[in-house]
Amino acid sequence: MTNRDQLNFYVTYNEDRFDGDAGIPLLRPANEPNPFRANIIPNVPFSTRYTPPADFQATRDIIPQLYYTHTFSDNLRFRNAFTHRKFDDQYLVTETLSVDPVKTPNLVDREFFYFFHHRRPLQNQSDLLAIVKTGKVEHQILVGYDFLHYQNQTERSRSTVGTALPPVALLNPVETFTQKLTNFTPSRFDYFTHNVNAFFFPDFMRFNSRVTALVSGRFDGFRRTAFRNPVVNGVEGQGAVTKVEQNPFTWRGALNGQVTNWMSVYASYGTSFRPQTSLSADGKQLKPETGDQFEVGQRFDLLQGRMTLNTSLFWINKENVTVSRANGVFDQAGKVRAKGWEADLRGRVTRTLQLLGSYGFTQSQFQDFELEDGDGVTRNLRGRTPSFVPRHTARLWAVQDLAKGWAVALGPRYIARAPVNNFNYYFLGGYTVWDAAVYYKTRRVDYSVNVNNLFNKERYLVASVNDFLVYPGRPFDLSANVKFRW
C-alpha cells in the first residue's frame, strides 16, 4: 500500500468427498465377554471393506484471511490478522463393527454413525511490537489482543444413528445393503458458542551475544454456552442450556545460553489452557484442558557448522484430556503425564550428502482416569498408556545430490508397539516403513516424485477407533509435484 503499510488477502477453498472405511474388527476369544479384550487380528487382507456404498464423508471449507502491517519505525510496528472460516462436515460411516465369538463367529455386525457439523469460527488478533533498551538489555516486547467467536451447529438423525445394517461375512464379505441414503431428517440439533477475549505480552530479552531469555503471559476470558434441542415432528424444541466460564492465566519462561562456540543450552517452563470444541453425544459437558511443561535441552554445532544436533528432556502434565469413544461420545482423563527425551540431527556430511535423523522416547501414563470397561465395571487406568502412544519413534532421511540438478532420497520410519485402547489389553507390534524420493531442478521448474511405503509393507496398523477397531497403514503410493518460479 505504502512504504510503511502492507495488506495481504488470502482465500482458500477446499471441497472433498471420501468413501467411508470402518477398518478391521479385532476378534476376542470365544470365552471372553469383554469386547475391549479383543486381541486377535482376523486373517483377512487389509484391503477388506466392511462398509456399504452409503458410507461417505463430505466437507466444504472456505477460509478468507486478511493481514495488515504498519511499520512506524525500525523499532515499532503494528499488525492485525483476521480470519473467518465456514466449515461444513457431513459424515455417515459404519463406525461400529463387532463379532460375537459364540453366536456368530463368522459374521460382522454393523451400525451407522451420522453427524453434520456447521462450524463458524471468527478470529481477530492485533499486536504491537516494540524494541527498546534498558541499560545493556535489549527487549523485544509484544502486546496483543486476541478475539474469538466460534459458533457450531451439529445435526443428528435417528434415521441413521444406531441403525442396524445386515451383517456381512468376516472372511469374504458380500455387501447386501446397496441403497444410497439421502434423507437425514434431523432429530436433534447440538449447539455451542465459544467467546474468548485474550491479552498476551511476551518479552524477549537479549542480555548479550550469549544469553537470551523469554518471559510471556496470557490472560483468557473464556465463555462457553451449549445446549441440545430435540426435533419432534419437524419442530425444534429447546434443551437445557449449560454455561462454562473460565478466566485462566498462563505463562512461560525460558532461558538460552551460548556456553561455547559450538554448544548452547536452554531451559523453559510453561503452563497451558485449551478450550474444548467438541460436544459429547451423551450430553456430557467437557471441561477445558489445562497443563504445564518443563523442558531442558542443548544444541551442538558439529563438523565446523555443517551439522547440528539438538537434544531435549521434557516433562508434561495435562488435566481434562479428551478421550474419544464410540459414536461421538467423549470422556475426560483427570490427569495424564508424559516424560521423555528427543534428539534431532541434520546437516551435510559431505558437499553432496545431506542427513536428517530423529529419535524420540516418550513415557506417557494416565495418573487419574476412571473409565467404564466393556464388562460394565469402572476401572482406574492409573499407570496405563493412552491408546496408540508409542514409546519409541525414529526416522532417518538421506538426500544425495547428483549431477545436473538431480537428487535422490531414501530413509526408514520406525514406530514402536502401542496399545490399541486405553485399557492396554492389547498392543500392536511396531513397524518400519521406507520412503523414497527423486528430485530434478532447473532454473525455473522443480520436479519431484515421492514414494510412500517403498517396499509395500502391508500388515501394519496405525490407528484405532471405538477401542476395538484398527486401521491399516498406507500401502505403496506415489505422488508427483511440479513447482514453477517466475
N, C-alpha and C positions, 0 to 999 in steps of 0.2 A: 504493500500500500504506500508506504513511505520508507525512508531510510531507517526509521525507528519503529515502524508498525508492520507486523506480518499477520496475515489472516489465511488460515488453511481450512479447507472444507472437504470432507470425505463422505461418501455414501457407499455402503456395501449392501449387496442384495444376494441372498442365498436361498435356494429352494431345493429340497431333497425329498425323495421318496424311497424308502427301503423296504425290502421284504423282511418279515419277522423271522426270528430263529430262536427257539426255546432252549437250544443247547442239547446236552446229553444228560439223561437222568442217571444219577448214581443209584445202584441197587443195594438193598440191605439183605442180610442173611434171612432165611426162612423163619428162624426163631427170634428175630429182632423186631419188636413192635415200634421202636422209636425211629421215625424216618430220618432224624438228624444223624443217626449212627450208620447211615448208608456208606459203604466203603468199597463197593465193587463197581468197577468201570465195565459196562457191557462190551462184549466183543463185537462191536459194530464199527463200520467205517465212520470216521469223524465228520464226514460229509453228510451223514444221515440226518434227515429233517423230519421232525415230528409235528410240524406246523402246517395248517391248511392254507390254501391260497388266499383266504380272507385276511391273514396277518399282514400288517403294514405299520410303518411309521412315516408320517408326512410332516415336514417342517417348512416354515417360511420365516425368514429372518431379515429384517430391514433395520439398518443402523446408520443414521446420519450423525456426523460428528463435526464440531466447529471448534477451532483452536485460534486464539488471538494472543499475540505477544506485543507488548510495548516496552521498548528499551529507553529508559530515562538517561542512563549513562552506563559506563563500563561496570559500575558497581551497584546499579539498581535497575531491576526490571520487574514488570508485572505480566502475569499470564492467566488466561481464563480458558477452561476446557468444558465444552458442553456436549453431552451425549444423550441420545434418546434411542430406545430400542423397541421394536414391535416384533415380538417373537410368538408364533403360534406353533404348537406341537401336538399333533393328534397321533394317538398310539393305540393300536389294537394288536396284542401279541399273546400267544399261548404261553403265559409265563409260568404256569403250574403243570409240571409233569410228575406223575407218581406211578409206582409199580407196586402192587400188593404181592409180596413174595409167597403168600399162601393161597389166596383165592385165584389170582390171575397173574402168575409169574411171567407170562409171555405177552402181556398186554400193557400198554401205557395209557393211563387215564390222563385227561387234559381239561384245562379250564382257560377261558379267555380272561384277559385283563385289559381295561379300556380307560383312557382319560383324554381330555382335550384341554391343554393349557393355553391361556392367553396372558402372556407376561408383558408388562409395560413399564420398565424402569426408565426413569428420567434422572440424570445426574449432572450436576454442575460443580466444578471445582475452580476456585480462584486462589492465587497465591502471589506473594510479593517477596522477591529475593533481594537481600542487601548484603554487600560485602563491606565490613568495617574492621578497623584495627583498634585494639585496646592494648597499649603498650607494644609488646613484641608478638602478641597473639592475633592472628587473622581469623575473623569469624565470617562464615557464610550462613546467614540467618534467614530462614524461610518462615513466613507466617501465612497460614492458609485457612480457607473455609470450604467445607465440603457439604453439599446438599444432595440428598437422595429422596426421591418419591417413587415408590415401587408398588404398583398395583398388579394383582394376579386374580384371574378367574379360571377355575377348573370345572369342566363339565364331566359329570359321571352319568352312566346309563345302566339301568337294570337289565336292559336287553342284551348286555354283553358281560357285565361284571358277574363272575361266578357261573356263567353259562357253561353247562357240561357239554363237551364235544364227544362224538363217538370215539371210543378207544381205538388205537392202532397197534399193530403187531410191533413188538420190541425189535425183532431181528430184521424183518423185511416189511416195513410199514407200507401199506397201500392206503392212500387217502380216499375217504368216502364223503367227507364234508367239503363239497366243491362250490357251495354258493358264496357269492360275494356279498358282504354286509355293507349296506349304505345308510341304514336307518339307525341312528344313535339318539333316540328320543331322550332328552335329559330327565333324570330322576332326582338329581341333586346338583346344586352349584356350590362350590367351595370358593371362598373369597379370603384374601388377606391384603392388607396395605401396610407398607413399611415407610416410615418417615424418619430420616436421620439428618440431624444438624450437628456437624462436627467441626472442631477447631484444632489445628495442629501447628507445631512450632519446633522443627528441628534446628539445631545449631551445630554446624561442622566447624571444628576448631583446628587450626594448624599452629602448633607451638613453635616448631622449627622444621627444618628439612627432614627430620627423622621421626617426629612424634605428632600424631593427629588424634583427634577424639570426636565423638559424636554424642550429643545428648538431645533427645527428642521426646515430645509428649503429645498426646491426642486425647481430647475430650469428645465423647459421643453422646448426643441426646437421642436415644433410640425409642421409637414408639411403634408398636405392632397392634393391629386390630384384625381379628379373624372371626369368621362365622360361616356356618353351613346352612344353606337354605334348601329345604326339601321341595320337590316339584310333584304335585298331585293333580292328575287330570289336566296337565298343561299349565297349572297355576303355581307360581313360585311363592312359597311361604317365607317366613322369617325365622331363622335359627338363633340360638343364644349367641351373644357377642362376647368374645374373650379379648381382653386387652393386656398387653405386656409393656411395661415401661422400665427402661434401664438407662443409667447415666454413668457408664464406665469411664475411667481414666486409665489409659495405657501409656507406657513409656518404654524407652530403650536407651541404654548407654553402651558405648563401645570405645575401645582404646586400641590404637595401632602404633607399633614401634619398629623402626628400621634398626635392628640390632647390629648387623654388619651390612656390607655392600651386597651380600648375596642371601641374606636371611632377614625376614621381618616376622613379627608375631602380633597376634591380636587377641582380644577377649571382648565378649559382648553379652549383655543380658537384656531381655525384653519381655514384656507382657503382651497379651493379645486378646482380642474380642472379635467374634464373628457372629452376626445375626443369622438366624435360620430362615431360609427362604422356601422351605418345604412345609406342606401341611399334611400331617399323617392321616391316612384314610380311616383310621379308627377313632378320630376325633381328639387324639392326644395332642396337647399343646407343647410345642418344642421350645426349650429354653435356648438362649444364645450360648454359643461355645466360648469358653474363656481358657486362657492358658499362659504359660511362661516358658522361656527358653534360655539356657545358658550355653555358650559356645566358646571354645578357645581353639586357636589354630596357628599355623605358620606357613610361610611361603618361602621356597628355596629357588634361587636362580642358578641353574646348572649349565655346564658346557659353555661358559662365557656368555650366558644370557640366551642361548639358543633353546633351552628347555626350562620349564618351570614345574615345580612340584608343590601342590597345595595339600595340606593335611588339616583335619579338624576333629575335635571331640565335641559332642553335643549331648544335651540333656533337656528333654521336653516333657512338660506336664500339660494335659488338656482335660477339661471338665465339660460335661454335657456333649460329648461327641456323638453325633447322629449315626445310628446303625440301621441300615435298610433291611427290612424283612419282606415277607411275601405280600403281593398285591397292594403296594403303596403304603404299607404300614412301617412306621419308623419307631425305633426305641432310642434311648439315650444312655450311654455309658456314664456312670458317675465320674470316673477318672481313668485316664489312660496315660501311661508313662512310656517314653521311648528314650533310649540312650544308645549311642553308637559312635562309630569312627568312620571317616571318609578320607579318601586320597584321590587326587586328580593330577595326572601327569600329561603335559602337552608341550609340543615344540618340534624342532627339526634335529634329527640325529645326524643327518648329513645334509648337503646342499639340496638333495633331491628327495629325501625320505622324511616324511612328517609322521609323528606318532601321537595318538591321543588314547590315553588309558585311564580307567577309573575303577575304584573298588569301594564298596560300602558295606559296613556291618551295622545292623540295627537290631536291638533287642527291645521289642515293643510288647507291653503287657497291660491287661486290664488291672486296675487297682481296686475298683469297686464297681461291679456291674451285675445286678441281679436280673436274670432273664428266664422266661419260661421255656423249658426244654420241650422236645417233641413228644415226651411221655406225660406232659402236663405238670411236671414238677419244676418249681422255680429254683434255680441254682445260682450261686455266686461264681462269676467267672474270674475271680481274682487269680492272677498269675498266668492266665491263658493269653495266647497271642491273637490279636484281631485277624479276621479272615484275610487270606491272601497277602500277608505281610511277610516277605522272606527275610531271613537273617543275613543272607549274603547276596550281593549283586556285583557284577563285574562286566567291564566292556573294554575291548581293545580295537582300535581302528588305525590302520596304517595306510598312508597315501603316498604312492610312488610317482614322482613326476617323470615323464618320458620325453622324448624329443618331439619338437614341432607342435607343441600345445597339447599333447596327450598326457593323461594321467589315469592310474588305476588305483582302486582302494579295496581293502579286504579286512574283515575283522569279525570276531565272535561276540555274542552277548550271552551272559550267563545269569540265570535266576535260580536261587536255591529253592528247596522244597518249602511249601507253605500250607497252612491249614485251609480246608475248604470252608469251614464255618467257625463261628466264634467259640463254639464248644470244644474245638480241637479234637474231634473224634476221629478225623481222618486227614492225613497230609498227602498232598500230591507231590510226586518226586520233582526234583529240579530238572532244568533243561538248558541246553546250549543251542543257539541258533546262529548261523553265519550269514552275514550280509556282504554285498559287494557293490561296486560302482565303477563306471568308466566315464571319464571327462574328456572333452575336447574344446579348446578355446581358440577363437580367432579374435581379430581386433574389435569386431562389433557384435559377434554372436558367441554365446556359450551353449554347448550341448552337454547333456548328462543323461546317463542311463543308470537307474538304481534298481538293485535286485534285493528283495527281502526274502529271507529263508532260502539261501542259495542252494542248499542240498535237499530242499523239500522235506524237512523234518515234519512228520505228521502227528504222531501221538504225544502231543504235549498240550497242556491246558493253561489258560491264562486268567480266567475269571470265574466267578460263581454268582448265583442268584437264588434267593429263597432257601439258602442253607444246604440244598441237596441237588442242585443243578450245576453243571460245569460247562464252560465254553471252550472249544478248541482254539488253538492259536492260528495265526495266519499261515496259509500254505505258501509255496513259491509264488511270488508275483513280481512283476516288472513294471516300472514306470519310466517315462522319458520326459525330459524338460528341455525347453529352448528359451534362452534369455537374450533379448535384443538390447543393444545400447546405441543411442544416437545423441 
